[in-house]
Amino acid sequence: MDLLLTTGTSAPDSATPVGQTGPVTLVALYPGPALRLDATLAVAEANAEAEDMMDSDPRWLPDLRGWLSASSVAPGLRSVPVESLRGIMIVEWAGVPLPDGGFLLLGRDDTLERQLRHTLTESRRRYKDLVEVSSDFAWETGPDGAFVFVSHKGALGYPADVLIGRDPRSLALEGTEDLPMPFDCRRPVDQTELWLKGADGTPSCIVASALPLFGPQGDWIGARGVCRDVTEQVLRSNELARIRNRERLLGHIVHTLRDRLDAAEALAVAATETARALSADGCRIYRADEGSGEGGRVALSLVAEFGAELPEVGTALLDRIANGEGLVADRLGDIQLIGERTEHRQAVNGALLVWRAGDSEPWDDDDRQLMSGVADHIGIAHAHLAYQERLRRLSERDGLTGLFNRRTFFERLEESISRPDSGPSALLYVDLDNFKAVNDLHGHQQGDTVLKAVGTLLTTGVRPGDLPGRLGGDEFVLWLGRTDEVKARVVAERLLRGMRELAHLSVSDEKPLGLSIGIAAHAPGRGETVRELTDRADAAMYAAKKSGKGHYALAPAYEASASAEASSESSSDHSAAEPAS
């Protein structure tokens, strides 16, 4: 089969064997978006994917034309953002000059690769920061056992460049050169103690963690690890035991936070483990409210709790913890408590509060240090939870209007009508009138403005439990829980009145923007499915549209005996017809 850059299929000639297909365009066969521009940079050919991109966001094409116009030789690669129903995507275009003075443009979706690259960069930076803050120095040895890397701070009073190429056993105390050391370990080493000579000749006690490194053939090629100088703690044996215990408890809490995939669950477990680690009667974890702190004051909400009941904590104490500096110690009646704010990237995002009975041991330095360490990691967990919530919102919401998307809406509707105590409810199926004229005459940007305004209209005045959603295009839905037919009519009339206030967005008085609304009342216990309920509301919406648009219509009551046949006929009719606008 011949591949051509030109459009169309040439007629077969006498040299073409019978049954052989004619030429096929490279643009049409390309698996991604592809364009061919003529010498004037006008679109001469585009495949289906490129046409969809031009329909959803025409702004990227002028960017490419400007790039090609400025290129004196082969243009190479160009990445441009394109807005689609899935959100902003990054498309990388390769430009190929053609003999006729035009260009062949072949695109590739680079969005995921860029996101992965960004995530990898963040992961490396986070790993580097955690290593530097959690140890005195990091190191690596090579196949000969000598240091090939020491973190920039150096170690034991030696500059890093002095230790590179040096055998770690030369740092061992006299008589201990033959003892096992983490620098040439053949198996993982965690928190092992050893004594080494510092630059001034004095002994230093080091706590090391290390992993062996192996080559492709399984041969040992070195080790890598981190070390911490604990000399002062060892010289004070009583304090050393307490420090070890504190670090063990903090490590346990950190692992608890790290190993739980669900951040909200991790916080609940962390509250329990923090209270136990501090021998406290209880623990509370607070989180900063979204948007707070912009005016200077951080507002907190309780997200996890463990232990004995605590008397009412006033906002004054929480303000001191969240908006002050350092750890706060106070008494609440006969209870002694300490609190510390949590941060992520130097921004306050919550607070940690623990308490004991008034006759318990007072808080000591170890308690305060453990509290600070836990607060640091709770701050990271808060940031993780916020990230999960952002991802959840992106997966559940329509990117333009902020309403529930089709998948999420029907999942939640299924849950709602399946509850035995759901009560009478109603589904409003909403379709825009004369919306296509807005897009045709004023462009998609004006159309997006209309869709956003309708989204705001649907969310105004809704109650907890109501579900506003966008099914796609200019079709919307609104589920009203615990609502009878009379109240559903009131809501429909409110929507119609609100739409009249958007008349200035209409194309003309002859084609005013409006809503056609179908109302399907739902009574629990009759076996009506989500599909059947939606079909009834959809049919009522079409009835309202046929009656002159800008109205609402009520669907007939559900009849179980005729539901299967009616659903089948409705599905067949709607698959063959497009909604009117």
TATA-V835407 format. One record per backbone hydrogen bond with DSSP energy under -1.0 kcal/mol. CO is the residue of the C=O (numbers start at 1). NH is the residue of the N-H. Records with the same first field share a line. If there is no record, write none. Layout:
CO=NH ; NH
This chain:
2=24
4=26
13=16
17=20
24=4
25=29
26=30
33=107
34=47
35=105
36=44 ; 45
37=103
38=41
42=38
45=36
47=51
48=52
49=53
50=54
51=55
52=56
53=57
60=64
61=65
62=66
63=67
64=68
65=69
66=70
76=95
78=93
80=91
82=89
84=87
87=84
89=82
90=110
91=80
92=108
93=78
94=106
96=104
98=101
102=98
103=37
104=96
105=35
106=94
108=92
110=114
111=115
112=116
113=117
114=118
115=119
116=120
117=121
118=122
119=123
120=124
121=125
122=126
123=127
124=128
125=129
126=130
127=131
128=132
129=133
130=134
137=227
138=151
139=225
140=148 ; 149
142=145
146=142
147=165
149=140
151=154
155=158
156=199
158=155
159=163
160=164
163=166
166=147
167=170
168=171
169=172
171=197
173=176
176=179
181=184
182=185
189=210
192=208
194=206
196=204
198=201
202=198
204=196
205=230
206=194
207=228
208=192
209=226
210=189
211=224
213=221
215=218
219=215
222=213
223=141
224=211
225=139
226=209
227=136 ; 137
228=207
230=234
231=235
236=240
237=241
238=242
239=243
240=244
241=245
242=246
243=247
244=248
245=249
246=250
247=251
248=252
249=253
250=254
251=255
252=256
253=257
254=258
255=259
262=266
263=267
264=268
265=269
266=270
267=271
268=272
269=273
270=274
271=275
272=276
273=277
274=278
275=280
276=279
281=308
282=355
283=306
284=353
285=303 ; 304
286=351
287=301
289=292
297=293
299=289
301=287
304=285
306=283
314=318
315=319
316=320
317=321
318=322
319=323
328=339
330=337
332=335
334=358
335=332
336=356
337=330
338=354
339=328
340=352
342=349
344=347
347=344
349=288
350=342
351=286
352=340
353=284
354=338
355=281 ; 282
356=336
357=360
364=368
365=369
366=370
367=371
368=372
369=373
370=374
371=375
372=376
373=377
374=378
375=379
376=380
377=381
378=382
379=383
380=384
381=385
382=386
383=387
384=388
385=389
386=390
387=391
388=392
389=393
390=394
391=395
392=396
393=397
396=405
398=402
403=398
404=470
405=409
406=410
407=411
408=412
409=413
410=414
411=415
412=416
413=417
414=418
419=422
424=483
425=522
426=480
427=520
428=478
429=518
430=476
431=516
433=514
435=439
436=440
437=441
438=442
439=443
443=447
444=448
445=449
446=450
447=451
448=452
449=453
450=454
451=455
452=456
453=457
454=458
455=459
456=460
459=462
463=466
467=479
468=404
469=477
472=475
474=432
475=471 ; 472
476=430
477=469
478=428
479=467
480=426
484=488
485=489
486=490
487=491
488=492
489=493
490=494
491=495
492=496
493=497
494=498
495=499
496=500
499=502
500=503
502=505
503=506
514=433
516=431
517=553
518=429
519=555
520=427
522=425
529=533
530=534
531=535
532=536
533=537
534=538
535=539
536=540
537=541
538=542
539=543
540=544
541=545
542=546
543=547
544=549
545=548
551=517
553=519
562=566
563=567
564=568
565=569
566=570
567=571
568=572
569=573
570=574
571=575
581=434
